[in-house]
Amino acid sequence: MIIISDSHVSNETFDEFFDMLHMIEKTEHSVVFLGDIFDLWISIPRYESSNHRKFLKWCKKQIKKRSIGVIEGNHEFFVSRCHGGSFTWSNEEEFIENDVVFIHGDMINVNDSGYRLLRVLSKNIFMKTFFRFLPYGGRVINWLEEKIGNINPKKNYNLPDNDIDEFAEKKFKDGNKIILMGHFHQSKTYKYDDKRVFLLPDWYTTKKISYLDIENRSIKSDTCENILI
């Protein structure tokens, strides 16, 4: 299984990103996109670009050959609701399969009530209606994309280790064995006896993807050339 996290694709990096997807086509691996695929993706037709549509077309074609999963990050809005048929599975928050938990990671900090409230409000049906009928919405989104693009992608987040421990304890009590998350743009492995939490590197700054060996509960992160060839 190949996992790609925090690719933050923009016009400048789309060709390189798609070259990687073409490399994946030549393998038999299933693929999970662990959130923040694009710098910004609002799944309302007036805001979706040719890059979004090309990615969706690729996924629709590939689900005939492999499993394609998508977890929404904090840069995706309404993707799962509007384009669920383009993927094998998709979810706004988490997905569990074969005792593996897939999350983006931005909601892991239970003490950040302000952010958690903002995320819920920004992704509800009322906000979708607001975006749909927003005057000069295209200009607003272009401005927002530019602002997001200027955020330092190499900034390291402070890891909420205690929150990760509490989340892991709950999920492992339910019988799960592995938790995968992105969001923090850092690589780290948390070990709990024979269970694991893997924080995955962001593709945007490292160009690394990850290969998960479920049976051995191990993960390898490297460039696509070293993982896929």
N, C-alpha and C positions, 0 to 999 in steps of 0.2 A: 504494500500500500504506500502510495506517495502522498505526502501532505505538503501543501503550499500555504504559507501563512504571511499575511501582511505584505502583499506584493505592491500595494499602493500604485497601481498602474496609471500612468499618465500618457499623454500623446508622445512624450519623449521616450518612454520605455516600452510602449506597446509592442513594437516590432520585436524587441528582444524577448519580451514575455511570450509572444506568439511563437517565436522560434522554439522556445522551451516546450510549448504545448505540442508542436509538431514532433519533437523528440519523444514525448510521451506516447504519441500515437503509435510509435514503432514498438512499444512494449505491451505487455498484458496487464500492467498494474492498474488497480483501481486508484482513484484520485479523490482527495478531500481538499477543498479550499477553506481554510480556517478563518476567514473573515478579512475585511479590508482589502478586497481584491483590487478595487480601483481607489484612486484618491477620493472620489465621491461617486456614488451611484444611487440616484433617486429613481425608482422604477415607476415613473410616470412618463408616458410617451414624449411629451414636450421637452423633457430633460435628458432623455437617453440619447447617447451619441452612437456613431457608427462603430466605435470600439466596443461599447456594451453589446450592441446587436451582433457583432462578429463573434464575441465570446459566447453569447447565448447559442448562436448557430453551431459553434464548435461543440458545445456541451450536448446539444440535442443530437448531433451526429454520433458523438462518442458514447452516449448511454446505450446505444445499440451494441456496443462492443465491451464496455466496462462500466463499473459503478462510478458515478460522479456525485459527490456530496458537497454541499455548501452550507456553511454556518455564517450567518450575518455578523459582521463586525460593527463598530461604531461609525463606519463610513458608508454603510449600506442602509438603504431605507426601502422597505416594502418589496424587496427582491424575492423573498420566499413566497409571499402572498401572490405576487403578480407573475412569477416565472417558475413556479414549482414544477411544472411539467417539463422544463428544460433539463432537470436534474433527476438522478435516481432518488435522491432525498435532499431536503433542505429544511432549515429551521432557523428561527430568529434568535434562539438562545443556546440550545444544546441538543445533541443527538447521541443516542446510546445504541451501540451495535456490537455483538460478540464481546460483551464485558468491557468495551472501550468507550469512554466518554469524550465527546468532541465539544469543546466550547471555545469561544473567542478569547475570553479572559477579562474583558472590561468590566464585567459585573461581579467579579470575584471579591472585591473589597466591599464587604457588607456595611462598613462604617461610613462609606462615602455616599451618604443619603442624598446629597444634592445632585451628584452625577446620576445616581440610579433613578431618581425622579425625572431628571431631564431626559434620560434615555427612553423611559417609558412614555413620556409625553410626546417626544419627538417622533415616535414610531406608531402612534395610534391613528385611528381612522380619521379623526378630526384634523390632525396635522396633514394627513395625506390630502384631504379635501382643500385645506388651506393652500398647500403647494400647487394643487391642480389649477386653482383659480387665481393664484397670486399675480397681480398686474406686474408686467415687466419681469415675470418669473425667470425667463432665460437669462436676463442681465444679472439678476440677483444670484443665480446659480453659478454663472461664470465668475462673478466676483468672489463667491464663496470658494470655488475651486482654486482660484488664484491664491486666496488667503491660506487655504489648507496646504497648497503646494509650497508655500513659503515657510511652513513649520519645519523646524530642524528634525529630519528623520533619524538622525543619529543620537538624538536625546534618549538617554536611558531612563526608564521609569524606576522608581523605588519599588522593589518587589514586596508585596504584602504577604510575607511568609506565613504569618499567623492565620490569615484568611485562607491561604492556599491549604494549610494543614487542616483547618476545620472543614473546608469543602471536601478535601480528599477523604477525611474520616467518614463523612456522611456517605459519599459515593462508594467507598470500599465496604462499608457496612451493608450496602445493598447488593454486594456480590461482584462489583466491578473490579477490574484488575489494572486498568491503564487509564490515565487522564491525559489528554492532549490539549494544550492551549497556546495561543499566540499573544498578541496585543502588546506585550512588554518589550518586544524587539531584543530579546536576550535569550540565550540558551542556558538551560539549567535542568538538572535531573534531581528530583526529590525521591528518595527511596524509603519505602515503608514495608519492611520485610521483603516479600516477593512481589509487591505491588509498586507501581511507578507513576509519578507525575512528570511529564515532559513539557518544559517550556521550549518553544521552537523559535529559531531565528527568523527574522523578517527577510523576505526575498529582496525587498527594495534596496537595502544597503549592502547586503551580503551576497546576493544572488544564490543563496543556498535554499535547497529544498530538502525534505526529510523522507527517509525510507523507514517504515515501521515494520519490525518483525514481531508480530503479535505472539507467536508461539514462545519465543525466547524473551519477550518483553524488553526488547532493546530497540534503539533508534540510531540511525546514522544521518547526520546532516552534512551536506556538501553541495558543491555546484552540480547542476543537472548533468554535465558531462561525466563527472565522476560517479554519480548515482546511477545514471541510466545506461551508460555504455559499459 
